[in-house]
Amino acid sequence: MVRVLIMLVIGLGVLLVPAAPAAAHAAMLTATPEPGSVVATAPDEIVVTFTEGITPVADRTQVLAPDGKRITGEVTADGRTLRIRVRRADRPLGTYLVSYRIISADSHPVGGALTFSVGAPSARPPEGDPGAVHGSVTAAVPAFKFLGYAGLTLIVGPALLLALLWPRRLSRRGPILLVRAGLAATAAATLGALWTQAPYSSGAPLWDVSVTELADVLAGPFGLTLLGRLAALAVVAALLPPVLRGAGGRWRGLAVLGAGAAGLATWPLTGHAAEAPLTGAIVAADVVHMAAMAVWLGGLVTLSVFLLRRAHPRVLGVILPVWSRWAALAVVWLVGAGVVQAVVQVGPAGALLSTAYGRLLLAKVAILAVVLTAAAFARRLVHRGSAGATGPARLRRTVGIEIAATVVVLALSAVLVQVTPARSAANERAADTGKGVSQTLTSDLFTLQFYVYPVELGENNTVHGFTYTPEGKPLPAAEWTVTNRLTGHDLEPVSAPMLPLTPRNDAVGALTFPLPGTYELSFTVRVSEIDQATVKTTIKVPQVRTAP
């Protein structure tokens, strides 16, 4: 009799409280292939329908093949329907795992998973982080980025000096070899990026790549863009030799510039700039930023290795003032383009300290400040005419400091392009730390998804739970009990029944959090007359009430 009265009280409470927090939690209705089903061939697309409109979190949605590889393609949503394309990779027989994260129409995050099998069931693939990347790939991607930046620098700087400022009597062999090395390094970095994109997408090791996966990469936007870069490199390599000898002519020089600009544009088109607000402006700023860096650093390397060591002091007296003006102009464009990128990619100023992207950017700016200080000192030496008798040695030391610090900046840039921009990170954090807590718990009998809203001190907390079979099918439960216990305190746990909303697979209840801290939540669910299991987790309750 007491249990019946408690259930009636909870039922009336659910009817009286606002419907949005509890009822707005999106739940899966149907899926194709059907959860737990066995199909003859692997599908090209997985379709999941929910109880309300949803927005997918693409970075947290994945399809895992029986061998554990990610084969997730494009993730889209249309109203209540989530569509996950499956990449045209190897699709072995066995059990596939689909895990997703969505945002409900009222901004509540929801996660879930389902399985289906092709041919015959097999062991369920381990469900890891959808964005996880194997350590070998994590190391290889920035390494290839750095190699590409270094190659670009060795092409642009020496080629510019050879074409416009090289002394007639000084051998060109050394800087021409630098340009060739830059072309080879850039081509190698591009081929490496094409290779690593396959395991980067699948989560496999660097060496675990199939021909089908490479074909998928080459047929996608990323692969086509990098193939365009290789084509631009080939055009530059074919047109450049006469220019390096100082005999290319105006039209050949313009053709090299055009092919080079097209090749430069492929870097931002395969990075954060392609997804940023004001895409056109960011792509243009990225191209200017990279070109200015290549002119500056590449010119410094050529000066330090060749001109300052071999050219006559009187020749240096003519060349260095011109180069100093070029370098100053490159720095202006470099800083200006960097400011444009930072304004768009960082967003609020607080993101500079609160995100990894912002902190890396600050480190890059700090080192760049050291470089600019050394550059200013070198420019003063040039203007004072210190490149005379003993000046070149002193100038070489200053230029060496510039080069060393700028190489560190390039390395930071190679890492920075792999980190989520501060603006996007802040948005993701806002979605994850909004009102409410959503989690998925598993047992041998069922998978339980729950949502607690709004997670604040007091009695005004609603818990809404959903049960599914291990394969992802909705599973109505006969009885629910939720228990919360404040950890680290000598307080008795508080248990209360939840009201099953039959014939559906969900139930609702109320939670009271008297004190701030970490609470252990236990859900005991009976799914039949004899089958019952308990799943546990913890949630944190803040010190103050959540703002309305």
C-alpha positions in Angstrom: 0.0 0.0 0.0 2.9 2.4 0.9 4.6 1.7 -2.5 1.3 2.4 -4.3 0.9 5.8 -2.5 4.6 6.7 -3.3 4.1 5.9 -7.0 0.9 8.0 -7.1 2.7 10.9 -5.5 5.6 10.7 -8.1 3.1 10.4 -10.9 1.2 13.5 -9.8 4.5 15.3 -9.4 5.5 14.5 -12.9 2.2 15.9 -14.2 2.6 19.1 -12.2 6.2 20.0 -13.0 7.1 21.7 -16.3 7.2 19.1 -19.1 10.4 20.4 -20.9 13.1 19.0 -18.8 11.8 15.4 -18.6 9.8 14.9 -21.8 12.2 16.8 -24.1 14.9 14.1 -23.8 15.2 12.7 -27.3 15.0 8.9 -27.4 15.6 6.4 -30.3 12.4 5.1 -31.9 13.7 3.0 -34.9 16.9 2.3 -36.7 17.9 0.8 -40.0 19.4 -1.7 -39.9 17.3 -2.7 -36.9 19.2 -3.0 -33.6 20.4 -6.6 -33.0 19.4 -7.7 -36.5 21.5 -9.8 -38.9 21.7 -8.5 -42.5 23.2 -10.1 -45.6 25.4 -7.1 -46.7 26.8 -4.1 -45.0 24.7 -1.0 -45.5 25.9 2.2 -47.1 24.0 4.3 -44.6 22.6 3.9 -41.1 19.4 5.7 -40.2 18.2 6.4 -36.7 14.9 8.1 -35.9 14.2 9.8 -32.6 11.2 11.1 -30.7 12.0 14.7 -31.5 14.2 16.9 -33.7 17.9 16.5 -33.0 21.3 18.0 -34.0 24.2 15.5 -34.4 27.6 15.9 -32.7 29.6 14.5 -35.7 32.9 14.2 -33.7 31.2 12.0 -31.2 29.3 9.8 -33.7 30.9 6.7 -35.1 30.5 3.3 -36.8 32.9 0.6 -35.8 33.5 -2.5 -38.0 34.0 -5.9 -36.4 37.8 -5.4 -36.6 37.5 -2.2 -34.5 38.2 0.2 -37.4 36.1 3.4 -37.7 34.2 3.5 -41.0 32.2 6.6 -40.3 31.3 8.8 -43.2 29.3 12.0 -43.4 26.9 12.5 -40.4 23.7 14.5 -41.1 20.3 15.1 -39.5 16.9 16.0 -40.9 14.4 16.8 -38.2 14.1 13.6 -36.1 16.3 11.5 -38.4 20.0 10.9 -38.0 21.9 9.6 -41.0 25.4 8.2 -40.8 27.1 7.3 -44.1 29.4 4.3 -44.0 32.8 4.8 -45.8 33.5 2.5 -48.7 36.2 0.7 -46.8 36.7 -3.0 -46.2 33.5 -4.3 -44.5 34.1 -7.7 -43.0 31.4 -10.0 -41.7 30.5 -9.8 -38.1 29.0 -7.4 -35.6 29.1 -3.6 -36.1 28.7 -1.0 -33.4 27.0 2.4 -34.0 27.4 5.0 -31.2 26.1 8.5 -31.4 25.8 11.7 -29.5 23.1 14.2 -30.4 21.6 17.4 -29.0 17.9 17.4 -28.4 15.6 20.1 -29.6 15.9 21.8 -26.2 19.8 21.6 -26.3 20.1 18.6 -24.0 22.9 16.2 -25.0 22.1 12.5 -25.4 24.3 9.5 -26.2 23.4 6.0 -27.3 24.6 3.0 -29.2 23.2 0.0 -31.1 24.7 -3.0 -32.9 23.8 -5.1 -36.0 25.6 -7.9 -37.7 26.5 -8.7 -41.3 26.4 -12.4 -42.2 26.6 -13.7 -38.6 27.2 -12.1 -35.2 30.7 -11.8 -33.7 32.3 -10.2 -30.7 31.1 -6.7 -30.1 33.7 -4.1 -31.1 35.1 -2.2 -28.1 33.4 1.2 -27.8 36.2 3.8 -27.3 36.4 7.5 -27.9 35.0 8.3 -31.3 37.8 10.8 -31.8 40.6 8.6 -30.6 43.7 8.4 -32.8 46.4 5.8 -32.6 49.7 7.1 -31.1 51.6 6.4 -34.3 49.2 8.6 -36.3 49.2 11.3 -33.6 53.0 11.6 -34.0 53.0 11.3 -37.8 50.4 13.9 -38.6 52.2 17.0 -37.1 55.6 15.6 -38.4 54.3 15.7 -41.9 52.8 19.1 -41.3 56.1 20.4 -40.2 57.9 18.8 -43.1 55.4 20.5 -45.5 56.0 23.9 -43.9 59.7 23.4 -44.0 59.6 22.4 -47.6 57.5 25.4 -48.5 60.0 27.7 -46.8 62.9 26.2 -48.7 61.1 26.7 -52.0 59.8 30.3 -51.6 62.7 32.1 -49.8 65.7 30.9 -51.9 63.6 31.1 -55.2 62.7 34.7 -54.5 66.4 35.7 -53.8 67.7 33.8 -56.8 65.1 35.4 -59.1 65.4 39.0 -58.0 68.5 39.7 -55.8 71.2 37.2 -56.4 74.8 38.5 -57.2 75.9 37.6 -60.8 79.3 36.3 -59.8 78.1 34.1 -56.9 77.4 30.5 -57.5 73.7 29.5 -57.5 74.2 25.8 -57.0 73.6 25.8 -53.2 70.3 27.7 -53.1 69.1 25.8 -56.2 69.7 22.5 -54.2 67.7 24.0 -51.3 64.7 24.7 -53.7 64.9 21.1 -55.0 65.0 19.8 -51.4 62.0 22.0 -50.6 60.0 20.6 -53.5 60.9 17.0 -52.5 60.0 17.7 -48.9 56.7 19.2 -49.7 55.8 16.4 -52.1 56.8 13.8 -49.4 54.8 15.6 -46.8 51.7 15.7 -49.1 52.0 11.9 -49.8 52.4 11.3 -46.1 49.3 13.3 -45.3 47.3 11.3 -47.9 48.5 8.1 -46.2 47.9 9.2 -42.6 44.4 10.4 -43.4 43.2 6.8 -43.7 44.3 5.6 -40.2 43.4 9.1 -38.8 39.8 8.4 -39.8 39.7 4.7 -38.9 41.6 4.9 -35.6 44.0 2.2 -36.8 47.8 2.3 -36.5 49.8 4.1 -39.2 50.8 0.9 -40.9 47.3 -0.6 -41.0 45.9 0.9 -44.2 44.1 -0.9 -47.0 43.9 -0.1 -50.7 40.2 0.5 -50.3 40.8 3.0 -47.5 43.3 4.9 -49.6 40.9 5.0 -52.5 38.2 6.5 -50.1 40.7 9.2 -49.1 41.7 10.0 -52.7 38.0 10.3 -53.7 37.1 12.6 -50.9 37.5 16.4 -50.6 40.7 16.0 -48.5 42.3 13.7 -51.1 41.3 15.8 -54.1 42.7 18.9 -52.5 46.0 17.3 -51.8 46.1 15.8 -55.4 45.7 19.4 -56.5 48.7 20.4 -54.3 50.8 17.7 -56.0 49.7 19.0 -59.4 50.6 22.6 -58.5 54.0 21.4 -57.2 54.6 19.6 -60.5 53.8 22.8 -62.5 56.1 24.8 -60.2 58.9 22.3 -60.6 58.6 22.3 -64.4 58.5 26.1 -64.7 61.0 27.1 -62.0 64.5 26.1 -63.3 64.9 29.1 -65.7 63.6 31.4 -63.0 66.2 30.1 -60.6 68.9 30.9 -63.2 67.7 34.4 -63.5 66.5 34.0 -67.0 62.8 33.0 -66.7 61.1 36.1 -68.1 58.1 37.9 -66.9 55.3 35.5 -68.0 57.1 32.4 -66.7 57.5 34.2 -63.4 53.8 35.1 -63.3 52.9 31.5 -64.1 55.1 30.2 -61.2 53.4 32.7 -58.9 49.9 31.6 -60.0 50.7 27.9 -59.5 52.3 28.6 -56.2 49.3 30.6 -54.9 47.0 27.7 -56.0 49.2 25.3 -54.1 49.3 27.5 -51.0 45.5 27.6 -50.9 45.4 23.8 -50.4 46.8 24.1 -46.9 43.9 26.1 -45.4 41.4 24.2 -47.5 42.4 21.0 -45.6 42.5 22.6 -42.1 40.4 24.6 -39.7 39.9 27.5 -42.1 37.6 25.4 -44.3 35.1 25.1 -41.4 35.6 28.5 -39.8 33.2 31.5 -40.0 34.0 33.9 -42.8 35.7 31.0 -44.7 36.9 33.1 -47.6 38.6 35.7 -45.4 40.2 33.0 -43.3 41.5 31.1 -46.3 43.0 34.3 -47.8 44.5 35.2 -44.4 46.0 31.7 -44.1 47.6 31.9 -47.5 49.1 35.3 -46.8 50.3 34.1 -43.4 52.1 31.1 -44.9 53.5 33.0 -47.8 54.9 35.8 -45.6 56.5 33.2 -43.2 58.0 31.3 -46.2 59.5 34.5 -47.6 60.9 35.6 -44.3 62.3 32.3 -43.0 63.4 31.0 -46.4 65.2 34.3 -47.1 66.9 34.2 -43.7 68.2 30.6 -44.3 69.5 31.6 -47.7 71.2 34.7 -46.2 72.7 32.8 -43.3 74.0 29.8 -45.3 75.1 31.4 -48.5 75.1 35.2 -48.9 76.6 36.2 -45.5 79.3 33.7 -45.8 80.3 34.1 -49.5 79.3 37.5 -50.8 81.7 40.4 -50.8 81.0 43.0 -48.1 80.3 45.7 -50.8 77.8 43.4 -52.4 76.1 42.8 -49.1 75.9 46.5 -48.6 73.6 46.6 -51.6 71.7 43.4 -51.0 71.0 43.6 -47.3 69.1 47.0 -47.3 66.8 45.6 -50.0 66.3 42.3 -48.1 65.6 44.3 -44.9 62.7 46.1 -46.6 61.3 42.9 -47.9 61.6 41.2 -44.6 59.9 44.1 -42.8 57.0 43.9 -45.3 56.7 40.2 -44.9 56.5 40.6 -41.1 53.7 43.2 -41.5 51.7 40.8 -43.6 52.5 37.9 -41.3 51.3 39.6 -38.2 48.3 41.2 -39.9 47.1 37.8 -41.3 47.7 36.2 -38.0 45.6 38.7 -36.2 42.7 38.1 -38.6 43.0 34.3 -38.0 43.1 34.8 -34.2 40.1 37.0 -34.1 38.0 34.4 -36.0 39.4 31.2 -34.6 39.8 32.2 -30.9 36.5 34.1 -30.3 36.2 35.4 -26.7 39.5 36.6 -25.2 39.0 34.2 -22.2 39.5 31.3 -24.7 43.1 32.2 -25.0 43.7 30.8 -21.5 40.9 28.3 -21.1 41.6 26.2 -24.3 44.6 24.3 -25.6 44.4 26.2 -28.9 44.6 29.5 -27.1 47.5 28.5 -24.9 49.5 27.2 -27.9 48.7 30.4 -29.8 50.0 32.5 -26.8 53.2 30.4 -26.8 53.6 31.0 -30.6 53.1 34.7 -30.1 55.7 34.8 -27.3 58.3 33.1 -29.4 57.5 35.3 -32.4 58.1 38.3 -30.2 61.6 37.0 -29.6 62.1 36.5 -33.3 60.9 40.1 -34.0 63.3 41.4 -31.4 66.2 39.7 -33.1 65.0 40.8 -36.5 64.8 44.4 -35.3 68.4 44.2 -34.0 69.6 42.7 -37.4 67.8 45.5 -39.2 69.6 48.1 -37.1 72.9 46.4 -37.9 72.1 46.7 -41.6 71.0 50.3 -41.4 74.2 51.2 -39.5 76.3 49.6 -42.2 77.6 46.9 -39.9 77.7 44.4 -42.7 81.2 45.7 -43.5 84.4 44.2 -42.3 83.5 42.3 -39.1 79.7 42.8 -39.4 78.7 39.6 -41.3 79.8 37.3 -38.4 77.7 39.4 -36.0 74.8 39.5 -38.4 75.0 35.8 -39.0 74.7 35.1 -35.2 71.6 37.4 -35.0 70.0 35.7 -38.1 70.8 32.3 -36.6 68.7 33.2 -33.5 65.9 34.3 -35.8 66.0 31.0 -37.7 66.1 28.8 -34.6 63.2 30.6 -32.9 61.2 30.6 -36.2 61.7 26.9 -36.6 60.1 26.5 -33.1 57.2 28.7 -34.3 56.8 26.4 -37.3 56.7 23.3 -35.0 54.1 25.0 -32.9 52.1 25.8 -36.0 52.3 22.1 -37.1 50.7 21.1 -33.7 48.3 24.0 -33.6 46.5 23.0 -36.9 45.7 19.7 -35.2 44.0 21.2 -32.2 40.4 22.2 -32.1 40.1 26.0 -32.5 39.3 27.9 -29.4 35.9 29.1 -30.7 34.8 25.5 -31.5 36.2 24.2 -28.2 34.3 26.8 -26.2 31.1 25.9 -28.0 31.6 22.2 -27.4 32.3 22.9 -23.7 29.2 25.1 -23.5 27.1 22.2 -24.9 28.7 19.7 -22.5 28.5 21.9 -19.4 25.0 23.3 -19.8 22.2 22.5 -17.4 21.7 18.8 -16.8 23.8 15.6 -16.9 23.4 12.9 -19.5 25.2 9.5 -19.4 25.0 6.0 -20.7 25.5 3.0 -18.3 25.7 -0.7 -19.3 25.1 -4.1 -17.7 24.7 -7.6 -19.0 20.9 -7.2 -19.0 20.5 -3.7 -20.4 21.9 -0.4 -21.5 20.5 2.6 -19.5 20.6 6.2 -20.7 19.6 8.8 -18.1 19.3 12.5 -17.9 19.2 14.6 -14.6 17.9 18.1 -14.8 18.9 20.7 -13.7 21.5 19.2 -11.2 21.2 21.8 -8.4 20.9 22.0 -4.7 17.4 21.2 -3.4 14.5 19.0 -4.4 13.9 20.4 -7.9 15.8 17.7 -9.8 14.1 15.4 -12.3 15.7 12.1 -13.5 14.5 10.6 -16.8 15.8 7.1 -17.7 15.6 4.9 -20.8 16.5 1.2 -21.1 17.6 -0.7 -24.1 18.8 -4.2 -24.9 22.6 -4.7 -25.3 21.9 -4.6 -29.0 20.1 -1.2 -28.8 16.5 -2.2 -29.0 14.0 -0.4 -26.6 13.5 -2.5 -23.5 10.4 -1.8 -21.3 11.2 -2.4 -17.6 8.9 -3.5 -14.9 10.4 -1.7 -11.9 12.9 1.2 -11.4 14.6 2.4 -8.3 17.1 5.3 -8.1 19.5 5.8 -5.1 21.7 8.8 -4.5 24.5 8.9 -1.9 26.8 11.9 -1.1 30.3 10.5 -1.2 32.8 11.5 1.5 30.1 12.2 4.1 28.5 10.0 6.8 25.0 10.3 5.3 22.5 7.5 4.6 21.7 6.9 0.9 18.3 8.0 -0.3 16.3 5.5 -2.4 13.1 6.3 -4.3 11.1 4.4 -7.0 10.8 5.8 -10.5 7.5 5.8 -12.4 7.7 3.6 -15.5 5.9 5.2 -18.5 4.5 2.0 -19.9 4.4 0.6 -22.5 7.5 2.7 -23.3 11.0 1.9 -22.2 11.5 5.0 -19.9 10.7 6.1 -16.4 10.9 9.3 -14.4 11.6 10.2 -10.8 12.8 13.0 -8.5 16.2 13.5 -6.8 17.1 15.7 -3.8 20.6 17.0 -3.4 20.9 18.6 0.1 24.6 19.5 -0.1 27.1 20.2 -2.8 29.6 17.6 -3.8 29.9 14.3 -5.7 26.9 12.0 -5.5 26.9 8.3 -6.4 23.8 7.4 -8.4 22.6 3.8 -8.5 19.8 2.6 -10.8 18.3 -0.8 -10.0 16.1 -1.9 -12.9 14.0 -5.1 -13.1 13.3 -6.1 -16.7 11.4 -9.4 -16.0 10.1 -11.4 -13.1 13.6 -12.7 -12.2 16.1 -10.5 -14.1 17.3 -7.4 -12.3 20.6 -5.4 -12.4 22.1 -2.3 -10.8 24.3 0.2 -12.6 26.2 3.1 -10.9 27.9 6.4 -11.8 28.7 9.7 -10.1 27.7 13.2 -10.8 28.8 16.5 -9.3 26.4 19.0 -7.8 27.7 22.6 -7.7 27.8 24.9 -4.7 25.2 27.3 -5.9 21.9 26.9 -7.7 21.9 26.9 -11.5 20.8 30.3 -12.8 17.3 30.1 -14.3 
